[in-house]
């Protein structure tokens, strides 16, 4: 599915990875909650391998398969963004991913996490590689707020412009389009 979507969108697809916090969700799926980190690490490794194209095989702790090929393979690597604020999530993002994505966060905490990610990427020998920071900053808005986020290291601000215009999430599509246009004209055109 990831390969198909990457191809259908001309390589404009990025995969977000989050582990979750609820032990019940893991129990329902028959997966031990205590091993979620190593399972996620190996999952990312497998995804990169199979999405790289050609015949591949893998023999790990959680996944074991002989030679296979996933088609269609994307023509460019699919970026993988790891979410989470815990140290293990930040380490996973710095070690294995193309970027980090936040949950709702304040600018002070965002700055600290971006700094920590820089330290970890240096530790893992990945400081010179491209790395995106996607953030949902809950205390910096408007043109100056988005500039401040960019100065903190944010490469992609995750926004819901119509929420600031008082339009409900299940509101009219035309009102949301108008709000997006206003956001584009007043914020995006000036950042």
C-alpha positions as CSV (number, residue, x, y, z in Angstrom):
1,X,0.0,0.0,0.0
2,X,2.8,2.4,0.8
3,X,4.6,1.7,-2.5
4,X,1.3,2.1,-4.4
5,X,0.5,5.5,-2.7
6,X,4.0,6.7,-3.2
7,X,3.8,5.9,-6.9
8,X,0.2,7.3,-7.3
9,X,1.3,10.6,-5.7
10,X,4.6,10.9,-7.7
11,X,6.6,10.5,-4.5
12,X,4.7,13.0,-2.5
13,X,3.8,10.6,0.3
14,X,5.5,10.4,3.7
15,X,4.8,7.8,6.3
16,X,4.2,8.8,9.9
17,X,5.1,6.2,12.6
18,X,3.8,6.4,16.2
19,X,3.8,3.6,18.7
20,X,0.8,4.4,20.8
21,X,0.5,4.5,24.6
22,X,-2.4,2.2,25.3
23,X,-1.5,-1.4,26.4
24,X,-5.0,-2.5,25.6
25,X,-4.5,-1.7,21.9
26,X,-1.5,-4.0,21.8
27,X,-3.4,-6.7,23.8
28,X,-6.3,-6.6,21.2
29,X,-3.7,-7.1,18.4
30,X,-2.0,-10.0,20.2
31,X,1.3,-8.0,20.4
32,X,3.3,-7.5,23.7
33,X,3.2,-3.9,24.8
34,X,6.6,-4.3,26.4
35,X,8.4,-5.0,23.1
36,X,6.8,-2.2,21.1
37,X,10.0,-0.2,20.7
38,X,12.2,-3.0,19.2
39,X,9.2,-4.1,17.0
40,X,8.8,-0.6,15.7
41,X,12.6,-0.3,15.0
42,X,12.5,-3.6,13.0
43,X,9.3,-2.6,11.2
44,X,11.0,0.6,10.0
45,X,14.0,-1.4,8.9
46,X,11.8,-3.8,6.9
47,X,9.8,-1.0,5.3
48,X,12.9,0.7,4.1
49,X,14.2,-2.6,2.7
50,X,11.1,-3.7,0.8
51,X,10.3,-0.2,-0.5
52,X,13.8,0.0,-1.9
53,X,12.9,-2.3,-4.8
54,X,14.2,-5.5,-6.1
55,X,14.4,-8.9,-4.4
56,X,15.0,-8.8,-0.7
57,X,14.9,-11.1,2.3
58,X,14.9,-10.4,6.0
59,X,15.4,-12.6,9.1
60,X,14.9,-10.7,12.3
61,X,13.3,-11.1,15.7
62,X,9.8,-10.1,14.7
63,X,9.8,-10.4,10.9
64,X,11.2,-13.4,8.9
65,X,10.8,-13.8,5.2
66,X,12.7,-15.3,2.3
67,X,13.3,-13.5,-1.0
68,X,10.4,-11.4,-2.2
69,X,9.8,-8.3,-4.1
70,X,7.2,-5.5,-3.5
71,X,5.9,-3.9,-6.6
72,X,5.5,-1.2,-7.5
73,X,8.5,0.1,-5.7
74,X,8.7,3.8,-5.3
75,X,11.1,5.6,-7.6
76,X,12.4,7.6,-4.5
77,X,12.7,6.6,-0.9
78,X,9.5,7.1,1.1
79,X,10.3,9.5,4.0
80,X,9.5,8.1,7.4
81,X,8.6,10.5,10.2
82,X,8.6,9.2,13.8
83,X,6.4,10.8,16.4
84,X,6.6,11.0,20.1
85,X,8.0,13.1,22.9
86,X,9.6,10.4,25.1
87,X,13.3,9.9,24.9
88,X,12.9,6.5,23.2
89,X,10.9,8.1,20.5
90,X,13.4,10.9,20.0
91,X,16.2,8.3,19.8
92,X,14.2,6.3,17.2
93,X,13.6,9.4,15.1
94,X,17.2,10.5,15.3
95,X,18.5,7.0,14.5
96,X,16.1,5.7,11.9
97,X,13.9,8.3,10.4
98,X,13.8,11.3,8.0
99,X,12.1,13.5,10.5
100,X,10.2,13.9,13.7
101,X,6.6,14.9,14.2
102,X,5.1,16.3,17.3
103,X,1.8,16.0,19.1
104,X,0.5,19.3,20.5
105,X,3.4,21.1,22.0
106,X,4.4,24.5,23.3
107,X,7.3,26.5,21.8
108,X,9.5,26.1,24.9
109,X,9.2,22.3,24.8
110,X,9.6,22.3,21.0
111,X,12.9,24.2,21.2
112,X,14.2,21.7,23.8
113,X,13.2,18.7,21.7
114,X,14.7,20.1,18.5
115,X,17.9,20.7,20.4
116,X,17.8,17.1,21.8
117,X,17.2,15.7,18.4
118,X,20.3,17.6,17.1
119,X,22.4,16.0,19.9
120,X,21.0,12.6,19.1
121,X,21.5,12.9,15.4
122,X,25.1,13.9,16.1
123,X,25.5,10.9,18.4
124,X,24.2,8.6,15.6
125,X,26.4,10.2,13.0
126,X,23.4,11.6,11.1
127,X,23.8,15.3,11.8
128,X,24.6,16.2,8.2
129,X,21.7,14.3,6.7
130,X,18.4,16.1,5.8
131,X,15.9,15.9,8.7
132,X,12.4,17.5,8.9
133,X,10.7,18.8,12.0
134,X,6.9,18.7,11.8
135,X,5.1,20.5,14.7
136,X,1.7,21.2,16.1
137,X,2.7,24.2,18.2
138,X,-0.2,25.3,20.4
139,X,1.1,28.7,21.6
140,X,2.5,30.4,18.5
141,X,0.2,31.5,15.7
142,X,0.0,34.1,13.1
143,X,2.8,35.3,10.9
144,X,5.2,36.0,13.8
145,X,4.3,32.7,15.5
146,X,5.1,30.7,12.4
147,X,8.4,32.6,11.9
148,X,9.3,31.8,15.5
149,X,8.6,28.1,14.9
150,X,10.8,28.2,11.8
151,X,13.6,29.8,13.9
152,X,13.2,27.0,16.4
153,X,13.8,24.5,13.6
154,X,10.3,23.6,12.4
155,X,10.3,22.7,8.7
156,X,6.6,21.8,8.5
157,X,4.0,23.5,10.6
158,X,0.9,21.3,11.0
159,X,-2.1,23.7,11.0
160,X,-5.9,23.7,10.9
161,X,-6.6,27.2,9.8
162,X,-10.4,26.9,9.9
163,X,-10.3,26.2,13.7
164,X,-9.0,29.8,14.2
165,X,-11.8,31.1,12.1
166,X,-14.4,29.4,14.3
167,X,-15.4,26.8,11.7
168,X,-16.1,23.4,13.2
169,X,-14.2,20.3,12.1
170,X,-17.4,19.0,10.5
171,X,-18.2,22.4,9.0
172,X,-19.0,23.3,5.4
173,X,-16.3,22.5,2.9
174,X,-16.6,25.9,1.2
175,X,-16.0,27.7,4.5
176,X,-12.9,25.5,5.0
177,X,-11.7,26.3,1.5
178,X,-12.2,30.0,2.1
179,X,-10.2,29.7,5.4
180,X,-7.4,27.9,3.6
181,X,-7.2,30.6,1.0
182,X,-7.1,33.3,3.7
183,X,-4.3,31.4,5.5
184,X,-2.4,31.1,2.2
185,X,-2.7,34.8,1.4
186,X,-1.9,36.1,4.9
187,X,0.5,33.6,6.3
188,X,2.1,31.3,3.7
189,X,2.7,34.1,1.2
190,X,4.7,36.0,3.9
191,X,6.7,33.3,5.7
